[in-house]
Amino acid sequence: MNLAPRLDIRQSQSLVMTPQLQQAIKLLALSNLEVEGFIAEELERNPLLESAGGEDGDGGEPIVAVPVGGDPVPADELPAGGSDADPVFDGELALANVTDDSAADSIGSLDGGLGLNGVSGGGGVGEDGLDFDSFAGGELSLADHLMAQAGTAVAGADLFIAAHLIDQIDECGYLTASLLDVANRLGVALARVEAVLGVIQTFDPTGVGARNLSECLALQAKEADRYDPCMARLIDNLDLVARGQLAQLKRMCGVDDEDMADMIRELRSYDPKPGCRYGGEPSQAVVPDLFVARRGAGWAVEINAATLPRVLVNRAYYVELSGGSHDKASKTWLADCLTSANWLVKALDQRQRTIIKVASEIVKQQEAFFLHGVAHLRPLTLARVAEAIEMHESTVSRVTSNKYLSCARGLFELKFFFTSAIQSADGGEAVSAQAVKAAIRALIAGEGAKILSDDTLVELLNARGFDIARRTVAKYREALGIGSSVQRRRAKALEG
C-alpha cells in the first residue's frame, strides 16, 4: 500500500448558483411593485442604467404573443388593443361572452385608448397617474385624539396620570393596565387614578377607556341615556345574550318580549371597539401585476407596465467613460457595472416572459372561471401547469407568489386558481374546493328560517354531485367565517 503523497486530476460536474442566478430567482418571486423598488436601487447604484419610461430603446428583445397551438407572433403584429412594449397573449379559444357580475365589468367598457381593463399603460392621468392617496390627510391616532381632550379637561399631576393611562389604552379603546399597578408605579392614591380614568371615559369616542366589554357598552348606554336597571342587568349578563337564552334574560330583567327585543336592538347599535375609528395604518390598495381581458374570440394577458419601469443600458455613457485614462481598478469597476446592467435587462425580460407564460396557461386551464364564475373553477396544481409549459414546479411557485391578476370578475391572487379537487358523487369530473365553498355559502345564504345543519348540507351537496364528508363541510364552513347551525339559530332568535 503506497502512502506517499501524490497529485490526481479529477473531472466532475456540479450545479453552482452564481450571485446573478440567485438574484434572477429572487426577481421572479417579487411583485411588480417590489421589482420597481429593486430597479430604483439599481439605478442609483449603477451609472450605466437609465429608466426608459415609455420610450423605445435597446432594453432587450420585445416580448411576443403566443397563440394557443400556434407559432410565436412578433410583437409588432399583435392584435389591436395590445401594447407594443408589453407582453400580450391572445389565445384562439372558442369562448362565449363573459357574464357581467361585478363592478369591474364597467371598467373594461371605458377603454377609450387605455390598456386592458381600462388601465393606461402610462399610468393614467399625467405621467405618474392620479394619486388619490395624496388627497388624504394624516389620520389622527387614538392617543393623540385623547391627549387633545385631556389637555382641556385636566391639568397638573392629573394630566400626567391621564397621559400614562392613555398610553395603556390599546387600538380598540380598552385600558389594558391594572389601576392598582398604575397607582403604585406613579406613587399616587388609587382613588385619584380612578377619578382620572372616569374623566377619560367621558372623552370621545364614547366607551373609550373601558376595562372590558361590559363596561364599554355600559358607558355608551349611559351616554345614550338608556342605562336603566333592566339594561344594566342585560349588560352584566352578556354571556347569556351570546347563548341566546332570552327566556332567562326576560325573567332577570323583568321585561316582556317587546322590551327585550328593543333592548337587544339598542345593544347591537353600540360599538364594541370604539378606538378602531382612529389611528391605524391606512389600507393599501392591491395593485395588479397582470391584466386579463377579452380580445375577440380569445383572451389577452398583459403585464401591468404602469408599475414596471423599463430599464436600458446607456452604452454611449459607457463608451465615454471607457475612453478616458483609468487605472485597473476603475476599468474593472466599469466592466462590472456593464455586466450587471446587461444582466438586469436580460433578467427583467426573462421574468416578463416567464410570468406571461405561466399566466397564459392559468387562463387556458381556468377559462370556465373567467366565463361563468367561481362555481366553474377547476382543480389545478402547480405540477400540472409546470408540465404544460415545460418548466420546473418551483419556478411556477415563485411566479404565482405575491402576484395579482385583474380581470372582469375582480382582482385575484394567482394562488387563488390552484385549488384541491373534490370528487364527483356520480363519478364525473372532479370539482374545485372553491366551487364547493361557493355552493356552501349559497346554501346557507338562502336557508331562511329553517337552519341547515352540516348533515343536511352534506345531503344537499351530494344531490348536486359533490362527494364530500361532513367534517370537510364543517372545515369549509369555518374557513368561510360561517358559524355552526346552533350559532346561526341563536343569531336568528336574537334578530327576531
C-alpha positions in Angstrom: 0.0 0.0 0.0 1.5 3.3 -1.2 1.1 6.0 1.5 3.2 8.6 -0.3 1.5 12.0 -1.3 0.6 12.4 -4.9 -1.4 14.7 -7.2 -4.6 13.5 -9.0 -6.8 15.1 -11.6 -10.5 14.5 -11.4 -13.3 15.8 -13.6 -16.8 16.3 -12.1 -20.0 18.2 -12.7 -21.8 20.4 -10.2 -24.5 23.0 -10.2 -23.3 26.3 -8.9 -25.7 29.1 -8.0 -24.0 32.3 -9.1 -25.0 35.6 -7.5 -26.7 36.6 -10.7 -28.7 33.4 -10.9 -29.7 33.8 -7.3 -30.8 37.4 -8.0 -32.8 36.3 -11.0 -34.6 33.7 -9.0 -35.4 36.3 -6.4 -36.7 38.7 -9.0 -39.1 36.0 -10.2 -40.8 35.8 -6.8 -41.2 39.6 -6.4 -44.3 41.5 -7.3 -44.2 44.4 -9.8 -44.1 47.0 -7.0 -41.2 45.2 -5.3 -39.3 44.9 -8.6 -39.9 48.6 -9.1 -38.1 49.3 -5.7 -35.3 47.0 -6.7 -34.8 48.8 -10.0 -34.8 52.1 -8.2 -31.9 50.9 -6.1 -30.0 49.6 -9.1 -30.5 52.9 -10.9 -28.8 54.7 -8.0 -26.0 52.2 -7.7 -25.2 51.6 -11.4 -24.4 54.8 -13.6 -24.8 52.8 -16.8 -28.5 52.1 -16.1 -31.3 54.5 -17.0 -35.0 54.4 -16.9 -36.5 54.5 -20.4 -40.1 55.3 -19.3 -42.4 54.6 -22.2 -39.8 55.2 -25.0 -38.4 52.5 -27.2 -34.8 51.6 -26.8 -32.4 48.7 -26.8 -33.6 47.3 -23.5 -33.9 43.8 -24.8 -35.9 41.9 -27.3 -39.7 42.6 -27.4 -42.0 40.1 -25.7 -44.1 38.1 -28.2 -47.6 36.8 -28.1 -48.1 33.1 -28.2 -51.4 31.9 -29.6 -52.8 28.6 -28.3 -51.5 25.8 -30.6 -49.7 28.3 -32.9 -46.3 29.7 -33.6 -44.9 32.8 -31.8 -46.1 36.1 -33.3 -43.7 39.1 -33.4 -44.6 42.0 -31.1 -45.2 44.4 -34.0 -48.0 42.1 -35.3 -50.0 42.0 -32.0 -53.8 42.4 -32.4 -55.4 45.7 -31.8 -55.8 46.6 -28.1 -52.4 45.1 -27.1 -49.3 47.0 -26.1 -46.3 47.0 -28.4 -43.9 47.2 -25.5 -45.6 44.8 -23.2 -46.2 41.0 -23.3 -49.6 40.0 -24.7 -51.2 36.7 -25.1 -54.1 36.2 -27.5 -55.3 32.7 -27.4 -57.7 31.4 -30.1 -60.3 30.0 -27.7 -63.9 29.4 -28.7 -65.4 31.2 -25.7 -68.8 32.7 -25.0 -69.3 36.2 -23.8 -68.4 36.9 -20.2 -71.4 37.4 -18.0 -71.3 40.8 -16.2 -71.4 40.1 -12.5 -69.0 42.5 -10.8 -68.3 46.2 -10.6 -65.1 45.6 -12.7 -67.2 44.9 -15.7 -67.9 48.6 -16.2 -64.2 49.3 -16.3 -63.5 47.3 -19.4 -66.1 49.2 -21.4 -64.4 52.5 -20.8 -61.4 51.5 -22.9 -61.1 54.8 -24.9 -57.5 54.1 -25.9 -56.5 52.8 -22.5 -54.8 49.4 -21.7 -56.6 46.2 -20.6 -59.4 46.7 -18.1 -59.3 50.5 -18.8 -55.9 51.0 -17.1 -53.5 53.1 -19.0 -50.1 51.7 -19.6 -48.6 55.1 -19.0 -50.1 55.4 -15.5 -53.5 57.2 -16.2 -53.7 60.9 -15.6 -50.3 62.6 -16.2 -47.0 60.9 -16.3 -47.3 59.2 -12.9 -51.1 58.9 -12.9 -53.6 60.4 -10.4 -52.6 59.6 -6.8 -55.8 59.6 -4.7 -53.7 58.9 -1.6 -52.4 62.5 -1.9 -55.8 63.9 -1.1 -56.0 62.1 2.2 -54.5 64.0 5.2 -52.6 62.4 8.0 -55.0 60.3 10.1 -55.2 61.3 13.8 -54.2 58.5 16.1 -56.4 57.5 19.1 -53.7 58.5 21.6 -53.4 62.0 20.0 -57.1 62.4 20.0 -57.4 61.5 23.6 -54.5 63.7 24.7 -56.0 66.7 22.9 -59.1 66.2 25.0 -57.1 65.6 28.2 -55.3 68.9 27.8 -58.6 70.8 28.2 -60.2 68.5 30.9 -57.4 68.0 33.4 -54.2 69.8 34.4 -51.1 69.4 36.6 -50.5 66.0 38.1 -53.8 64.7 36.8 -52.7 65.4 33.2 -49.5 63.3 33.9 -51.7 60.5 35.2 -54.1 60.8 32.2 -51.1 60.7 29.8 -49.9 57.5 31.4 -53.4 55.9 31.3 -53.8 56.9 27.6 -50.5 55.1 26.8 -52.1 51.9 28.3 -55.2 52.1 26.0 -54.9 49.7 23.0 -56.1 50.4 19.5 -59.6 49.1 20.3 -60.0 51.7 23.0 -59.6 49.4 26.1 -57.4 50.0 29.1 -55.0 47.1 29.4 -53.3 48.0 32.6 -54.4 47.5 36.2 -55.3 50.7 38.0 -53.5 49.4 41.1 -50.3 48.9 39.2 -50.6 52.4 37.7 -51.1 53.9 41.1 -48.1 52.0 42.6 -45.9 52.9 39.6 -46.8 56.6 39.8 -46.8 56.8 43.6 -50.3 58.3 43.8 -53.6 57.2 45.5 -55.7 54.6 43.7 -58.8 56.8 44.1 -57.0 59.6 42.2 -56.2 57.3 39.3 -59.8 56.1 39.3 -61.0 59.7 39.2 -58.8 60.5 36.2 -59.9 57.3 34.4 -63.5 58.5 35.0 -62.7 61.7 33.2 -61.1 59.8 30.3 -64.2 57.7 30.0 -66.2 60.8 29.2 -64.0 61.5 26.1 -64.9 60.9 22.5 -65.3 58.2 21.3 -67.9 57.0 23.8 -66.8 53.8 25.5 -63.0 54.5 25.4 -61.0 53.7 28.5 -63.2 50.7 29.4 -61.6 47.7 31.0 -63.9 45.1 29.5 -66.8 44.8 27.0 -69.5 45.2 29.6 -68.0 48.5 30.9 -67.6 49.7 27.3 -71.3 49.0 26.4 -72.4 50.5 29.8 -70.6 53.8 29.0 -72.3 54.0 25.7 -75.7 53.2 27.2 -75.2 56.0 29.8 -74.3 58.4 27.0 -77.5 57.5 25.2 -79.5 57.8 28.5 -80.6 54.2 28.2 -78.8 52.8 31.2 -81.7 51.8 33.4 -81.7 48.8 35.8 -83.0 46.5 33.1 -80.3 47.5 30.6 -77.7 47.2 33.4 -78.7 43.6 34.1 -78.7 42.8 30.4 -75.2 44.2 30.0 -74.0 42.3 33.1 -75.1 39.0 31.5 -73.6 39.3 28.0 -72.8 35.6 28.2 -76.5 34.7 28.3 -77.1 37.1 25.4 -74.4 35.3 23.4 -76.0 31.9 24.1 -79.5 33.2 23.1 -81.1 32.4 26.5 -83.8 35.0 26.0 -86.3 33.4 28.4 -83.9 33.6 31.3 -82.9 37.2 30.4 -86.5 38.3 30.4 -87.0 36.9 33.9 -83.8 38.5 35.2 -84.6 41.9 33.6 -88.4 41.7 34.3 -89.4 42.7 30.8 -91.7 41.3 28.1 -90.8 40.1 24.6 -91.2 43.6 23.1 -89.0 45.3 25.6 -86.3 42.6 25.4 -86.2 42.9 21.6 -85.9 46.7 21.9 -83.1 46.4 24.5 -81.1 43.9 22.3 -81.6 46.1 19.3 -80.2 49.0 21.3 -77.3 46.9 22.5 -76.5 45.9 18.8 -76.2 49.6 17.9 -73.3 50.1 20.3 -69.7 49.9 19.1 -67.7 47.1 20.9 -64.4 48.6 19.7 -64.7 52.4 19.7 -61.0 53.0 19.4 -60.8 51.4 15.9 -62.3 54.6 14.4 -59.0 56.3 14.9 -55.4 55.7 14.0 -54.0 52.5 12.5 -52.2 52.1 9.2 -54.1 53.3 6.1 -55.3 50.4 4.0 -53.2 49.9 0.9 -54.9 49.1 -2.4 -53.6 46.0 -4.1 -52.0 46.8 -7.4 -52.5 44.1 -10.1 -49.4 42.7 -11.7 -51.4 41.3 -14.7 -54.4 42.2 -16.7 -56.7 39.7 -18.4 -59.3 40.9 -20.9 -61.4 39.5 -23.7 -59.9 40.0 -27.2 -62.2 38.8 -29.9 -62.6 35.0 -29.6 -59.7 34.7 -27.1 -58.1 36.3 -24.1 -55.3 38.8 -23.7 -52.8 38.7 -20.8 -50.8 41.8 -20.2 -48.1 42.8 -17.7 -49.1 46.0 -15.8 -46.5 48.3 -17.3 -47.6 51.2 -15.1 -45.8 49.6 -12.1 -42.8 48.2 -14.0 -40.5 50.9 -15.5 -38.4 49.9 -18.4 -34.6 49.9 -17.9 -32.0 50.5 -20.6 -28.2 50.3 -20.7 -26.6 53.7 -21.6 -23.9 52.4 -23.9 -22.9 55.9 -25.1 -22.1 56.8 -21.5 -20.1 53.6 -21.2 -18.0 54.4 -24.3 -17.4 57.9 -22.9 -16.2 56.6 -19.6 -14.1 53.8 -21.0 -12.4 56.2 -23.5 -10.6 58.1 -20.7 -7.5 57.1 -18.9 -8.3 54.9 -15.9 -6.4 52.7 -13.6 -7.0 49.0 -13.5 -9.4 49.2 -10.5 -11.6 51.8 -12.4 -11.7 49.7 -15.5 -12.7 46.6 -13.5 -15.5 48.6 -11.8 -16.8 49.9 -15.1 -16.8 46.4 -16.6 -18.7 45.1 -13.6 -21.3 47.8 -14.0 -21.7 47.0 -17.7 -22.1 43.3 -16.9 -24.5 43.9 -14.1 -26.6 46.3 -16.3 -26.8 43.8 -19.1 -27.7 41.0 -16.8 -30.5 43.1 -15.2 -32.1 44.0 -18.5 -31.9 40.4 -19.6 -33.3 39.1 -16.2 -36.3 41.5 -16.3 -37.0 40.5 -19.9 -36.9 36.8 -19.0 -39.1 37.5 -15.9 -41.8 39.0 -18.0 -41.7 36.1 -20.5 -42.0 33.6 -17.7 -44.8 35.4 -15.9 -46.8 35.7 -19.2 -46.2 32.0 -20.0 -47.5 30.9 -16.6 -50.4 33.3 -16.5 -51.4 32.3 -20.1 -51.5 28.6 -19.1 -53.7 29.5 -16.0 -56.1 31.3 -18.2 -56.3 28.3 -20.5 -56.8 25.9 -17.6 -59.4 28.1 -15.9 -61.3 29.5 -18.8 -64.6 28.3 -17.4 -64.0 30.5 -14.3 -63.4 33.6 -16.4 -66.6 32.8 -18.3 -69.0 31.7 -15.7 -67.6 32.4 -12.2 -66.1 30.6 -9.2 -68.6 27.7 -9.3 -66.8 26.6 -12.5 -63.3 26.8 -11.1 -61.4 23.6 -11.9 -58.9 21.7 -9.7 -55.4 22.8 -10.6 -51.9 22.1 -9.3 -48.5 23.7 -9.8 -47.2 20.4 -11.2 -49.9 20.4 -13.9 -49.0 24.0 -15.1 -45.3 23.2 -14.9 -45.7 20.2 -17.1 -47.8 22.1 -19.6 -45.3 24.9 -20.0 -42.2 22.6 -19.6 -40.8 24.4 -16.5 -40.0 23.3 -13.1 -42.7 23.3 -10.4 -40.6 25.6 -8.2 -40.5 28.2 -11.0 -44.3 28.2 -11.2 -44.5 28.5 -7.5 -42.2 31.6 -7.5 -44.2 33.2 -10.4 -47.5 32.8 -8.6 -46.3 34.2 -5.3 -47.3 37.7 -4.3 -48.8 38.5 -7.7 -52.4 39.5 -8.5 -54.4 39.2 -11.7 -57.1 41.7 -12.6 -60.0 40.6 -14.8 -63.7 41.4 -15.4 -64.6 39.3 -12.4 -62.3 41.2 -10.0 -58.8 41.0 -8.5 -57.4 37.6 -7.6 -54.1 36.3 -6.4 -52.6 33.8 -8.8 -52.5 31.3 -6.0 -56.3 31.5 -5.9 -56.5 29.5 -9.1 -54.7 26.5 -7.6 -57.3 24.5 -5.6 -57.6 21.0 -4.4 -60.1 18.5 -6.0 -63.4 17.2 -4.7 -64.5 14.0 -6.4 -67.9 13.9 -8.1 -70.6 11.8 -6.5 -71.7 10.4 -9.8 -68.2 9.5 -11.0 -67.9 12.6 -13.2 -65.2 15.2 -13.4 -63.7 16.4 -10.1 -64.6 19.9 -8.9 -62.6 22.6 -7.2 -62.7 23.2 -3.4 -63.5 26.8 -4.1 -66.6 25.7 -6.1 -67.7 23.7 -3.1 -67.2 26.6 -0.8 -69.3 28.8 -3.1 -72.1 26.2 -3.0 -72.0 26.1 0.8 -72.1 29.8 1.0 -75.1 30.0 -1.4 -77.0 27.2 0.5 -76.5 28.9 3.9 -77.4 32.3 2.5 -80.7 31.0 1.3 -81.6 28.8 4.2 -84.2 31.3 5.6 -85.9 30.4 8.9 -85.0 26.7 8.6 -81.4 26.4 9.6 -79.4 23.8 7.7 -77.2 21.5 9.8 -73.9 20.2 8.4 -75.5 16.8 7.8 -78.2 18.5 5.8 -75.6 20.4 3.8 -73.8 17.2 3.0 -77.1 15.7 1.6 -77.8 18.8 -0.5 -74.2 18.9 -1.8 -74.4 15.1 -2.6 -77.6 15.9 -4.6 -75.6 18.4 -6.6 -72.9 15.9 -7.4 -70.3 16.7 -4.7 -68.9 13.7 -2.9 -67.9 15.4 0.4 -67.8 14.3 4.0 -69.4 16.1 6.9 -66.0 17.1 8.5 -65.0 18.6 5.2 -68.2 20.7 5.1 -67.5 21.9 8.7 -64.0 22.8 7.7 -65.0 24.8 4.7 -67.8 26.5 6.6 -65.4 27.6 9.3 -63.0 28.8 6.6 -65.8 31.0 5.2 -66.4 32.5 8.7 -69.8 31.0 9.0 -71.0 29.8 12.4 -72.5 26.4 13.1 -76.2 25.7 12.9 -76.6 26.2 16.6 -74.9 29.6 16.4 -76.9 30.7 13.4 -80.1 29.6 15.1 -79.3 31.7 18.1 -78.5 34.7 15.9 -81.8 34.3 14.1 -83.6 34.2 17.5 -81.9 37.4 18.6 -82.8 39.1 15.4 -86.4 38.0 15.7 
